[in-house]
Amino acid sequence: MSGVRFSERSGFDPRPNRLARLRAARLAAGGMLLDLTVSNPTRAGLPYDGEAIRAALSDPRSLTYTPAPFGLPDARAAAAVEVGCPATRCVLTASTSEAYGWLFKLLCDPGDEVLAPRPSYPLFDQLAAYEGVRLRPYPLVYDGAWHIDTAALAEAVGPRTRAVLVVSPNNPTGQVLRRAELKALERLGLPLIVDAVFDDYRLREIADAADPLAASQLAFVLGGLSKSAGLPQMKAGWIAVGGPPAAAEAALHRLELIADTWLSVGAPVQHALPALLRARRRTTDAIVERIRANMSHAFAACAGTPVTVLPADGGWYAVLRMPRLSTDDGWLDDEGWAAALLEEDGVWVQPGFFYDFADDGHLVVGLLTPPADFAEGLRRILARVEARCGAD
């Protein structure tokens, strides 16, 4: 491959990390694995209205190519109802990941910065890197509940900061943006990118939850079928554009050319979108029931133990704070806990460093996990903690 030069942004270390190697070795040896990281709704034993979904995808209009940069009118209208904005302010994309790419193109030049929460979803770093954008972190802090450290957020703004990214409910902490936090964001005067893909999945009622589309500055609120209907394979997302009319219109004018360049959303899913959203209720209700039941079980099972379940407002993940135990090499960190559970108990969890937790000793588990598996996995975790604490 002499003479071939690849871009730095496309480079990554292909070697599997320690946990991936341990997992592969266990599976290769025929070991059983209880997966508590379930995030694919189509593989989680959830009910779907299969007949309605198949019928929606058989629309004969899909045989005709009708390019529409922002999406076909019926599809845009259906998505706009979902997010609560006028259809003229709604833009269809092939996914939320693509929506990030478009918005980074819209708002940033190479080398510009976007403020992003930590802890949060690790894919953001890769999405930003592909657009030549830098992420500057601002902290979410926990003091009995998760919230934005608004003072640190303001201090993070630099001369090349172009936008603020918010995830509400956050992945994985489950933190929902509050009105007071939105006011702090408004004082920065920067465009907002609000990832609201988990907004249908609240674990409890939040009286002071913020509406980012009501913000006083330009705001982009993201959603999609992946979470709203439990259909990640359909590849349809949306951007709702909020804020002052002049700023929103200017943004939409530029977004139209970006969208027209890609024309990425397939005709079948666009024609199917209204019906897919109508058919989703059976699935979304089942998801809400499951995540609430699993979270309730986690709180009950961990009560009075060294493991703390951190309260969450929404989403389909739970964060476990593990006890601080000494080892021959120092302290048992979150990777050490995850490795021990995998090797000794056959339980697969995610360590907190995957999500850039500021403190050590956090594990992330998926609330989409079938309840029997979730309960058994949690039982094994608590048994391992008891055994380690007894030996410490």
Sequence and secondary structure as in RCSB ss.txt:
>XXXX:A:sequence
MSGVRFSERSGFDPRPNRLARLRAARLAAGGMLLDLTVSNPTRAGLPYDGEAIRAALSDPRSLTYTPAPFGLPDA
RAAAAVEVGCPATRCVLTASTSEAYGWLFKLLCDPGDEVLAPRPSYPLFDQLAAYEGVRLRPYPLVYDGAWHIDT
AALAEAVGPRTRAVLVVSPNNPTGQVLRRAELKALERLGLPLIVDAVFDDYRLREIADAADPLAASQLAFVLGGL
SKSAGLPQMKAGWIAVGGPPAAAEAALHRLELIADTWLSVGAPVQHALPALLRARRRTTDAIVERIRANMSHAFA
ACAGTPVTVLPADGGWYAVLRMPRLSTDDGWLDDEGWAAALLEEDGVWVQPGFFYDFADDGHLVVGLLTPPADFA
EGLRRILARVEARCGAD
>XXXX:A:secstr
 TT    GGG    S  HHHHHHHHHHHTT   EE     GGGTT    HHHHHHHTT GGGGS    TT  HHH
HHHHHHHHTS GGGEEEES HHHHHHHHHHHH  TT EEEEEES  THHHHHHHHTT EEEEEEEEESSSEEE H
HHHHHH  TTEEEEEEESS TTT    BHHHHHHHHHHT  EEEE TTTT BSS  TTB  GGG SS EEEEEEH
HHHSS GGG  EEEEEES HHHHHHHHHHHHHHHHHH  S HHHHHHHHHHHHTTHHHHHHHHHHHHHHHHHHHH
HHTTSS EEE  SBSSEEEEE    EETTEE  HHHHHHHHHHHH EE EEGGGGT SSS EEEEETTS HHHHH
HHHHHHHHHHHHHHHH 
